[in-house]
Amino acid sequence: MVIVSIDRDRCVGSGNCVFWAPATFTLDDDGVSVPVEPYGDDVERINVAAEGCPTRAISVTEVGSPIPDTGGGETQRGTDADRTD
């Protein structure tokens, strides 16, 4: 999941974000970028749009990344050397 934010004070309305991720961004009546659907485009396109912003007004934060499976199914909290019994 991604969280897309626009710093409206920095946005100059270049439209690069709309070009690179048109299902995610639009320009409002003031000509400022607005995220309309954070899942409209794939994350790669959204990141390209953010990187292409001339004022760096777009921030993209990925949250809720899956935890890699270590194959054990359990978390080891210590070793036998930690035992006191």
Secondary structure, 3 states (H helix, E strand, C coil): CEEEEECCCCCCCCCHHHHHCCCCEEECCCCCEEECCCCCCCHHHHHHHHHCCCCCCEEEEECCCCCCCCCCCCCCCCCHHHCCC
